[in-house]
Amino acid sequence: MTIFDYIKDITVTKRGDLPLDQYMPFLVNRWLSFINPTVCSNINQINSKTLLEDKEMHYKIMLSLFPKMKYCPRINYIKKVKEDEEDEDIRIKVIAENFEISTREALFLVSSLD
């Protein structure tokens, strides 16, 4: 069993009969919050140390909290973009436009000057 089997059962099949030997409430909470961010606040209110320790109760609550979907939703992992990389890209684009060279040549120029 993978975490995605549990996610699929919670959101699509709604059977609730999967074995809980590899069930991890923390990871289920994390991936379910990517699917529906509005439910994330409800998940945070429900969670407590006793609930996270009782896997069966957590699994049943997540089954009842999410509505049944026709297909397994696409999970878009939210990745933070570093600001330094954005600033570097803008700087290279400006240099490339000013000197009328390609961005690869501008990158080489900046790296050779550093």
PyMOL commands that set and color helices and strands:
alter all, ss='L'
color gray80, all
select helices_A, chain A and resi 3-13+25-35+37-46+49-53+55-65+83-99+103-113
alter helices_A, ss='H'
color red, helices_A
deselect
rebuild
show_as cartoon
